Amino acid sequence: MLRLWACLLLLGSIQIQAVPFYSGSTSEEVLADGLSAESSAESSDDSSFMPHLTHPSPVHRNLFPPLSLAPFAPLEPVDPLHVQASQRMASVWNGPGGPAPLAPQLQSSHLLPLFNSDFDTDFVPLELQQSPQGRQETRAPAPVQATEQKPFNVDTITTDVNAPNPAIFFQQSFPFFGNEFFNSFGGFGFGAAQEPWWKGPNVCTEKEEDDTVASETEAEETVDTFGQERDGVTNVVRSPLFGQFQFSVNSCAEKPNKHVCTKIVNQNGKKKTLTLTRQCCYGYGRPRNADFTTPCEKIEIKDVEATASDMGAKQFIESARSAGELAEMLGGGSGKKVTLFVPNDAAFVEYRGHQQQENNVEDSKSESSKPSIYKLHAVLGEVQLEDVPNEKLLQTELPDQKIRINSYQLPAALGLEPYRYAANCVPIEKHDKLSEQALVHTLDGVLKPLTKNIMDIIRERADMSIMRTVLEKTNLSALLEDEKPVTIFVPTDAAFDKLEPHLRRALKEGRGCASNILKNHLLDLTFCSVATVPGAKTTAYNLLGEPLLLNRTRLAANQTGPAPIYINNLAKIIDADIMGTNGVLHVIDTILPTESALPMTSLMSHNNLTIFQRLLEASGYDDQFDDLDNVTVFAPTDKALQNTEWARMLTEKPELLNHNLDLLEFLNYHVVKPMIKTCDLTEKSLPTVAGPSVRLNLYSTHALFSDVMNRATVNCARLVHFDHESCGSVLHKVDRALAPPKNNILKVLEANPNYSKFLELVRKANLTQLLSNDSRSLTLLVPKNDVFEELNDSAEGLKPTDPTALVKTHIVEDVVCCTGIIPTNWPFVRSIESISGQHLRITRDRRPKIENAGVTKCDVVATNGVIHEINDIIVPRPQRQQQRPQLIPPGAGYQPQGDFDDFF
């Protein structure tokens, strides 16, 4: 069953047609052989394209014969100009070098001669392709077009939205099944299959053809999918496997009132593109969000004033007529198509009120002293919003003024229209209403002339002086003066005062990663506030590639005005949609920080490393520390530092820490070069900024996959949190403070009187040189003197016959920190090998355990390794001597050695 569904998923989205090219008969003769003459005639009309991608393929009908089904709710219409990249379907091959075209395979009752050099294409009508008597067909897959991913998306995060119809949910999850797929299960009491609207009445068809020939460079060598190789355009170099083939690529897109199919046929470098557009004829239309079967119906077309009145926007039209500009806006009787963006009555009344307050004179006088705004709302041509790509600039009838159209896709679960539109970030309320003189869209505001770019607006704002300075110091001002669309969230000067001193200093000076902090506020698109919806989260990606989460809150019942918008639940937009010629500006009350751009001291504060940060500040070297680049910092946690001498001095005598050279050496010992993330860690020693090196070790905590290293230590201090990126550096948290070792292992033994008895054995074994060699990396397991005394007092006593074997059993040629010892049980037993060759089992219970000895003191770090203090002596096991099997029975003097020999 799973395989069956997998096949359905594949065949629902990939359609292929293939047929050999035959000579001796034209395409019309072949078509007539399998179809009626009436069907042949239809092959050249408006039904000559493959079905829409949401229609079932013939394979579906074979698996599920048509039965009576009631139609499920239809899918929301998909606009290929605005959908995300994953929803788009490409319709062209990348030049003639791609696979040769495939023609539709047609049935024939007689054999035809192979090969026809003529380039021709037959299109089978949709009605015939979907008929139950249709032939078995497969279709060529439409290659995925390389399109840029949509820079923002909207996801539902609340449950108080309109619940979608289950059929809609299933179709959205599996769109390649299509609407008709759900109507093909007849016999279950669900009704009969229905035809889509664009096959119904009152549908007009437009067909466009484009013939192109590939250049000689593009067509030097073409190899089709079936192995035929060609030189140039038509010369066959190697015979094909199955005769000559041609490929056709088909894609369709359905809109509320338009159905567009494109077919590209490619043969030997000759490419033919046909575009078939079906839409409701003039004077006919379909309700918005109508069912896919709802046909085009007669609509009432009124004059522009009546239409605007019906849409709640009559006052703007009346004002334009009284100003004597309405006729000129509508083309002056030339008959040209016009599109009007008309402010609704509430927005226009508010605008007139503001104008009167600003001028403090009569409205007519204020209008005469300023350029007219009416032509700013008129565009020549019929602009249907569903056909306008995002960021499209429309030239208005007012010279040097354009309208930027933006569209934002919304999730279907919200129960709203699939797209929200904005004109210069003014929300478009109602759109695509046809009148006798113009196509009308209504706005929730009045468009204003745009003469300044975003950077000019920032320079003129008195409350953005710090932001202006930082932008100019980091050379990001040029980005805001360019023609490419941009969105910037600008913090006020008061927002900079909220920053902690280190970050504020770095930003104001424009050094370090100040540019990264600014890029966290920048988007390379026009993002209007209309894109945010209460009850949903909107994610936009900034120039750092990091997401910004915008959330519009819901207003209480007694609140009025626009709902506030918050960014990352931190910054509030206090002034939205300030439009410039190259984008939009939003004013925010808080700077948006990003860890990858914070100074190191600020990053420590964000990660609760307060004691280490305070030591830096008390030393007076915090600015010098922030200026470090390409470094790795191992910062101890507050728990690791709270009982140290430095923490005590920080509390009791902080003045003694100012420019304290010993403290500086302690701090610098936690910094190494270069910047190393955990994925790049290897077992080695790295020099610190202070001079002495630190040792990195990697361990595995997986019982089964012991070769997978997932735990790291530095001087046996465990990395507990890691990879916090700062400005060109990285921060790792460790669970203890680091101190440079002063002595090698031998000197550590000599300095501790509790290790004197073991040191005596080391000298007897003549291993002092080994333990003093700084080029080695060793682990030494040291029993204290009282362990030897307990054994001497016991009845058994300890009488080592070979001190060398005993000492070597306690030495491991590797650095084994206690954090690398994990609990293990049979059969996942772990061991380490001593230099004597004996394998010592390691595990952990209440404490680390090595063979029979528990570790009582861990990780005494030396210059050439580490020492663990243990509570027992690990007695070396005798080496097993392998005896050769005796082929001859033992002699008379043979004595049995055990039960095994007694048995035999």
N, C-alpha and C positions, 0 to 999 in steps of 0.2 A: 504493500500500500504506500509506503514511504517513497519507493521508486516511482510509483505512478504520479504522486503529487510532484516529485522533483521534475518529472518530464513535463507536467502541466506548467510549472513555473517557467521552465526553459522555453517551451514552445509558445507560451503566451506572450513572451517578449521578443522572440527572435523568429522572423519569418523569412523564408527563402523561396525563390523561384528559380528553376533551372530548366533549360531545354536546349538540345542541340540545334544548331542553325542548319537548315536544309536548303538545298538549291532546287531549282526546277519548279518551285511553287512560291508564290508571293505569300506574305504574311496573311493577306486577306483570305487566300485559298485555304491555308492551314486552319485559320480561325473558322471558316465556313464548314470545314470538315467535321469539327467537333461541336459547333453551335449552329443555331438557326440563323437565317439571313437577317432576321430582326435583331438578334443579339449582335451580329457583326456590325450592323449599322450603329448600334449603341456604343461600340468600342471606341469611337472617335468623338463621342459627345462628352457631356460633363460627368458621366459615370465611369470614366476610364481609369480609375485609380484603385489601388488596393484598399482594403478596408482600413478604418481607423485602428490605431494600435489597441484600443480598448474593445475591439470586436473579436469574437472568437475565431480562431483559425479552423480550417477544415478538420484538423486532427481532433479538436474539441468536439466537433459534431459527430465524428466517428465513435469517440468514446462515450459521448452522451447524446443520444439522438434527441431531436426536438420533441419536447413534451409541453403540456400546458402548465404554465407557471405565472403567478402574479408578479409583476415587475417589482424589484426592489427599488428603493430610493436611489436616484442617480448620483454619480460622483459630481463634486464641484468642478466646474470647467477649469481647465488648466491652460494658462497662458504661457506659451513657450518663451515669450520675451521677458517674463518676470520670474519664472520658476527657478528653483535651485538647480545647480549643475547636475545633481543626481537625477533630476526629473526631466532633464532635457533629452531629446533624441536627435542625433545628428542626421543629416540628409545628404551629405556629399562625401565622395571619396577624396583622398588627398592626391589629386592629380591622376593622370592616366597610368602612372606606374603601378597603381593598385590592381586588384583583380579585374579581369575582363568581365563585362556585364553578362547577366543571365536573362534569357527571355523566358516568358511563361511557357510551361510545357503543355502542349495540347494533344489531345487524342487524335489518332489518325487510323483509318482503316486500311491504308495502303502504305507501302514503303516509298520513301522519297530519297532522291540522290542526296548525298552528303555535301555540305559546305555551300555557302552563299556569301559572296564577298560584299553584297550590298548592306549598308547600314540602315536598319529599319527597326522599329519597335511597335509592338501591338500592345494595347492596354485593354485588359479584360474589365468589363463593367463591374461595379461593386455588386449590383443585383445578381449578376451571374456568378460572381465569385462566392457569394453567400447562399446560393440556391442549394437545396438538398441534392440536386442532381449534379452539382459541380464536381469537377475533377479533383483527384488527390493532388494537392499542391504543397510545395514548400517554398519559403521565401528567403531571400538573402538577408542576412542580419544587417541591421543599421549600425554602423560603427559609432561609438560614443565620441561626440565632438569634444575637443579640448577647450572647454570653456572655464572661465575663472569662477571659482566657487563664490556663492553669494556671501557678502561680507557680514551679514547679520542674520539672525533667525529669531523666531518667537516660539516659545514653548509654554504650554499651559502648566501652571503650578497650583491652581486652585481647583476645587471640586464644585464650586458654585457657578458652573457654566452650563450651557444647554447641552444635555446629553445627546450624542450623535445617534442617528438611526443605526441599528446593528448592521444593516446592509451597507450603509455608507462606510462604517468602520472597516468592514471586511474588504470593500472595494478600495479604500485608501491603503489598507495593508497589502492588498494584492491587486494593484491597478491594472496589471496586464491581463487579468481575466475579462475585464470590461463589463459594461452594463448588460450586453446581450448574453454573456455567459450565464448570468443569474436567471435569465429568462429561457434558457435552453433545456431546463429540467422539466419537460412537460410530463403530465400524468400524475402530478403530485398535488393537484388542486390549487396551483398558484397562478393560473391564467396562461395566456398565450404570449409568445414573443412579440415585441413591438418594434417598429421601424424608428430610426432616429429622425429628428426634425429636419435635417438637411436633405433627407430623401423625400420629404413631403411637399406640399404645395407652397406656392408663393416664395420659392427659393430661386434666386438668380445666380448664374454661374459665370465666372470670369476665368479665362484660361490664358496663361502666358507660357511661351516657349523660348528657349535659349539654346542655340547650338554653338559649341565651342570646339576647337581643335587644339590638342596638346602641342606644345612647342617641340622642336626636334630634340632638345636636351632632355625634356621630360619623357619623350617616347623612344629614347635610344634603345632601351631594353625593357620589355614588359614580360613578366611571368605570371600567368593566371594561377588560380588556386588548383586547377586540375593538371598542371604541369606543362601547359603549352607556352613555349617561349617565342617571343617575337622580336624582330629587329626593325626599328622604326615604327611606322604606324600599321602597315598591313602585311609586311613580308613575314611569312612563317619560317622560323628557323628550325623548329623541332615540331613534329606532329603532335597533336594533343592526344590525351588518353581517351577521351570520349567525344571527339569531334570538336567543333568550335562552340564556345560558350560566351555569353554576355551576362553582365551583372546589372541588376537594377536595385536601387536603394530607395525605399519609400518611408516617408514620415508624415504624420498628420497631427494637427493641433486643433482642438475644438474650443471655441469661445462662445459666450452667450448667444451671439447673433452671427457667428461666422465659423466656418469649418474649412480649414486650409490644408491641402495635401500637396506634397512635393515629391516628385519622382525624378531620380537621376539615373540615367542609363549610360553606361560607359562601355564602349567597344573599341579596342585597338587605338586608344588615344582620342577617340571622338566621344564627346560627352554631350548629352542632350538633357536639358533640365526643363521639366514641365511643372508648372504650378497651377493648381486648380483651386479656386476659391468659391465656396458656396456661402451665400449670405441671404438674409431676408431682403426681398426687393424693396425699393423705395416705397414708403408708406406702410410697410409691414414691419412687425417686430415681435419679440418674445419677452415675456416678463423676466426680470432679473432673477437668477437662481431658479429658473424654471426646470422642470423635468426634461430629460434629454429627448423625450418623445413629444413634448409640447410643440406644436407646429407654429409657423409664422402666421400671425393674425393681423388683420387690418387695425391700424392705429390712427387716432385722430391727430392731425397736424394743424396747429394753430399758428397765428403770427407770433413774433418774438415777444411782444408785450404780454399777450395772454399766457404764453408759455412760461415766461418769467414770473408772472403773477401766480400761476399754479404751483410753481416751485418755491414760492415765498421770497421772491427777489424782484419785486416790481419797482421799488423805489429807486434803485440804481438806474433802471431803464427809463423811468419817468424823468429823473434828473438829467440823464444824457439827452433825452428828447428836448427838455426845456432849455438845455444849454446849446441846442442846435447841432449836436455832434452824433446823434444816433444814426442818422442817415449815412453819414460818412463812415461810421464804424461798420455799417452793414454793407459796405462796398459801393455806396453812392449810386445804386441802381445798375451797376455793371453786371450783375448776375453771378459774381464770384462767390464761392463758398466761404463762409466766415464761421469762426468759432468764438463764442463769448464766454469769458469767465466772470460771472456776475456775482457780486457780494450779496448775501441774503439781507433781508430788511434790517434785522437786528444789528448786524455788523456795520451796515452803511449808516444807520442812524447814530451808532456810537462814533463812527469816524467823523461824521458831520459835527457832532457835539464837540469832539476834540479840536477840530479845525476852528470852530467858533471861539473856543476858550483860548487857543493859541494866538489868534489874531485879534480877539476882543473887538471884532467888528462884525458887520453883517456877513452872512455866508456868501452872498453873491459877490461882495467885494473881495473876500478872501480867495474865491475861486478865480477871479479875474487877475489877481496878482501872482498866481502860481500856474505852472504848466498843468494842462488838463490831465486828469488821471483816467479819463474814460477810454482813450485809445490804448492805454496800458493793459486794458482787460480784453482787447480784441486781437485775434490772430487770423490771418488769411489762411484759408483752407479748412477742410473739415477734419478736426483732430479728435478721433475717438481714443479715449484713454487706454483702452485695452490694446491698442496698436502702438502706443508710445513707449519706447524703451526707457528704463530708468536713467536719470540724469540728462534727459533730452532738453535742449534749449530751444524754445519757440520764439521766433522773432515776432514782436508785437507791432501794431500799427503806429506806436510811438517810436520815433527814431532812436536807435542805440539802446533800446530797452528790450530785454528778453525775459521769458518766463521759464524757470527751471522746473520740470516735471519730475517728481519722485514717486515711486510706488513701493509699497511695503506689504509683503505677504503675511497673512495671518493664519493661524491654525484653524482648521475646520471645526475643532471641538468648541471653539468660542461661540459658534453659531452666528457669526457675522459674515459679511461679504469677504471673499477670499483676498481682496486687496484693499489697502487704503492709499489714497492718492493725495498729493500735496502740490500746490503751485507756489513756488517761492516760499515753501514751508507753511503756507496758508492751507488749512485742510479743505479738501474738496468734498462737499457734502453729497450733492446729487450730480450725476454726470450723464452725458450722452443722451440728452433729451433733444429730439429733433423738432425744430420749428420751421416755418415757411422761409425765413430769411437766414437762419443760422443754427448751428449746433450749440446747445447751451449746457454749461456746467455752472453749478452754484458753489460759492466759497463761503467759508466761515470767517471771513475777514476781507479787508481791502488791500489790494496790491499797491506797493509804494515803489517809486523809481529807485533803482539801485545804481549808484555811481561810485561806490568805494569797495575795495577788496577787504578781506578780513583783517589784514595787518593795519590798514588805514583806520579801521574802526577801533582797533585796540589802541593805536596811537592817540586817538582823540578822546578816549575814556580816561578821566582823571583817576578813577579807582582801579586802574590796571597798569599803573606806572612800573611796578616791580616786574610784572609779567612781560611788559614791553622790553625792559632792560635785559631780562634773561633770554628772551627770544632772539634779541639782536646779538648777544654775546655768544650764543650757541649756533648762530647762523641758521636757525630754523625760521627766521622771519621771511627768508626767500621762499620757503614752502607756502607760506600764507599769502604771498604776493603772486604766486603762479596762477595759471588759468585752470589747472586741474581742480576738481571739486575736493573740498576738505571740510571737516568738522572739528572744532576745537572747543573744549570745555575750559573756560578761562577762570581761574580763581582770582578773587579780588585781592587788593593789598592787605585787607584784614585777614584773609585766609593764610597769608604767609606768616603773620604774627602767631598763628597757632602752632607752627612747626617747632620741633625741638632745635636747639641752637646749631648742632652739627649739620643737620639737613638744610636749615635756613642759610647757613654760611655757604655751603656748597652750591646752593641754587643761586644765591645772589651774586656769587663770584663767577658763576657759569662754568665751573671746572668739574673735573671728575665725571660723574655720570649725570650731570644736570640735564643734558640733552635727553637721556633716557626717561627721566621723570617727566619732561615735557612731552615726549612721544607717547607717554601713557595717557595723555589728554587729547591725542590727535587721532582722527579717523580719516582714511583716504576716500571718503564718500560723503554725501550730504545726508546727515541723519537728523530728521525733523522730529519734534516731540510727538507728532501724530503717530509715529511708529510704535509708541508705547501704549499698552492697553491695560486698564485695571483688571486684575485677576490673572495676568500673564506676565512672564518675565521676558525681557528682550535682551539678547546678547549681541554686542557689537565688538569687533576685534580692532584693537588700536594698532599703531604703527610698530609696536613691539611684538605683535602677534598674540598679545594677551587679551583675555576676554574682559569686557566691561559689562556688568550686569545692571540694567536699568529697570527700575520697578516703579510703576505709577500706582500710588496708593489710592484707596477708595475714600471718597468723601462721605462724611456723616450726613444724616438726613437734614440737619440744620445748617450745613455748610454750602457755600456757593463759590463759584469761580473754578478755575482749572485745578485738578488734583495735582499735588506736588509729586515731583519725580526725584527719586534717589538713585545714585550711582554707587554700586558696590555696598549698598546700605551704609554709606559713609558721607558722601557729598550730596547736598541738595541743590537742585537747579533753581536759582532765584530769579533768573530772567532768561527765558527761552526764545529760540527762533529769531535771533538777530541776524538778518539775512545780508549777505554781501554778494558781490558779483561772482565770487568763486567759491561760495559755500555758505556755511551757517556757523554762528557763534552762540554758545550757551554760557551764561555766567553761573558759577558755582561758589559755594561758601567755604569749601574745604579742598585742600590739595589732595589729589589721588596718589598715594605712595605706591611704589612697586619695589619689592625686595631686591630685584636685580639692579636697581639704580640707587639704593641707599648707601650712604657711607658706612664703613664697618662698625663704627660706634653706634650709629642709629640702628643698624641691623641687630646688634647685640641687645639693644633695648627692646626691639620687637620680639626677640626670642627669649626674653626673661633671663638674660645673662647679666644681671644688674651688678653683682659684686665685681666681676671682671671689668665691666664698663666703668664703674666708679673708680677702680684702681687706675685705669687709663686716664681718667679725667684728673684724679688726684695727683698723678705723676707729672701732669703738664705736657705729656707727649701725645695727647689724644689727636690733635690736628696732624701731627707727624704720622700717626698710625693710620689716619684716614687717607693720607696721601700715598700710602703703599699701593702698588699695583701688581697684579699677577702673583698673588701670594695665597697661601692656605693657612688659615688660622684654626688651631685646635683650642677652643675656649672651654675651660672647666665650668661645670654647672655651679649654681649657687650652693647646692648641697656639698659639692666637693671642696668649696673654698671657705665655707662658713667657720670651720674650726682651725684655719691656718693662721699663722702669725701675721700675714698681710691683712687678713680680714679683721683681726683684733686691732692692728694699728689704724686701719681705716675708720674704725669706730671710736677708738680712744685718742689717738694722736695723728689725725690726718695731715697735720702740717709737716710731719716728718717724711711724708711720702713725696712731697713736691721736689721734682728733679732728683729723686733717689736713684742712684746708679744701680744699686742691687735690685730694686724693683724693676727698673728698665730691663736688666738682664733677665729677670724672671718672666716678664711679659714677652720679650723678644724670643725666648726659648719656645714659646707656643706658636711661632710663626715660621713657616718654611716657604721656600720658593722651589718650583713655580706653583701656579694654581692647579690643584689635583682634586678632581671629583672622585667619589667612591668607585665609580665604574673604571677608573684609570689607576686605582691603587694596586701596587705590587709589593711583595715582600722585599724591602730594601731599607737602607739607612739614608736619611735626607739631612743635609745641613740646615740648621736654623739660622734666623737672622742674628741670633746671639753668638753663633759660632759652632758649638757642639751639635752633634747630630742626634736625631731621634730615629728609633727603629720601628718600621711598620711591619705588622704581621697580619695574616689573613687566616681565618678558621671557618670550618663548616659546622653548622648546628643541625644538619639533616642526618637523621639516623641511617637512611638508605643511601642518599646521594652525598657521600662524603667528599666528593671532588668539587661540589658546588660551594664556593666560598661566599658566605653571606654575613660574616662578622669580622670586623677589623679592629685592631688595637694600635696604639702608638705608645711606645714604652710601657706596654701592658695596660694602658688606660683604654677602656672600651669606648668606641664611637657610638653614642646613644642616639644622637640626631645628626643629620649630615646634609651636605649639599645645599646649604642656604647661600644663594649667590648674592654677592655684593657687587659693587662697581669694579668689575674686572678681577674679582677675587672670590673665594669661597670660604664658608665658615662651617666647621664641624664641631659639635658638642662632645666633650669627653667627660667621663664620670670621675676623674681625679685630676688634681693639678700635676703638671709635669715639672720635674726637676732634673737637671743634668747629672748623670752618675759621675762620681769622682774617682772610683777605684774599680779594678778588675775583680774577677771572682776570687782569686787567691787572696788579694788584699782585704776583701770583705770578710773572708774566713779568719784571717789573722787579726782583724780588728774586733771580732766578736768572741769573747772568752767562752761563750756557751757552745762554740763549735770547735773547741780545742781537741777533743778526742777524735773527731772525724778528720781534723787537720793533720793529726799524727798519722792516721792511716794513709792520708794522701801522700805524706812525705815518705812513708815506708814503701808505698807503691810507686814512688818516683814519678808522680803525675803533677808536680807543681808547675812545671813548664807549660803543660797543657792548659792549666787553669789561669795562667797569667798571660797567655797569648791573646792580644787584643784583636787579632785578625779572625778569631774563631767566634762562632755564635753557639753558645752552650746553654743547657739547662742543668742545674746541679740540685739534687735532692739531698738535703742535709739533715740527718738526725741530730738532735741536741745531745748534750752530755748526759742528761738524766735518762735518756733512752738507753745509752750504753750501761749506765749504772744499774738500771732496773734489770737488764739482762744478766749482768754479772751477779746480782744478788739472787737471781732465780736459781732453781735447782738445775736447770739445763745449762745456764751460762752460755757465753759466746766465745768460742775458740776458733776464730777464723784461721784456716790453714793457708789462705791465699788472699792477703789484703788487696792485691791488685784487682782480682776478680770482683771483690766486694765493692771497691770504690768505683770501678768502671760500670757496675750495675746501676750506680746512682748518677751517672753522667749521660746526658742525651745530646747528640750532635744536632741540636735545633733549639729554637726559642719557643718554649711551650708555656704560654701565659695561662693563668687560672681561668680567665674568661673563655678560653678555647676548650675547656674540659666540660663536657655535657653529660647528663645521665644517659647511660646505655644499658641495654639488656640483650641477652642472647636472643636471636643470632646476630644482632647488630652490635658486636663488641668491637671497641676501638682499642688500639694499643700504640705505644711509642717504643722505639728501639733504642736501647742503650748502646754505648760504644763497645760493650762486651758482646753484642749480638743478641742479647736477651730481650724479648718482647714483653713490655710492661703494660698490663691492662690499665686503662684510665676510665674513670667514671665519676659521677657526682651524686652524693646523697645529701647530707646536711652540709658537707664541705667536699671539695675535690678530693679524690682518692686515687692513689697510684699503687697498684698491686695491693698489698696488705697495709699500706701506710696511708694515713690521712694527712692532708696538708693543713698545718696549723698556722702558717704564715705565708702569704702569697707574695710573689712578684717583688723580690728585693732586686732592683735593677742594678746591673753592673755594666761596665763599658763593653764587656764581651759576652753578655748573656744575662741570665736571670737565675736567682736562687729561690727555691721553695723549701721552707722548713717543714719537716715531716715528723710524725710521732712514732715511727717504728723503723726498724732496719729491714731493707729489702734483701733477703738472702738470695744469693745467686743459685739458680738451679743447676744441677750437674748436667754436663753435656751428654746427650744420649749417643752411645756408640752403636753404630749399625753393624750387626753381625751378618756375615754371609750365610745363606741357608746351607745346611749340611746335607749333602746328597748321600753320604754313607752313614749308617747308624753309628752312634758313638760306641767306643770300645768298652772293655770290661771295667775300666776305671771310671766310667762316667757316673756321676752322682746327680740325681734329679734336683732341680733348682726351685721347684714350686709345684703348685697344684696342677698347673698345665702339664708338666712333665709326668707327674704321678698318674694323671688321667690316662696318658698314653703309655 
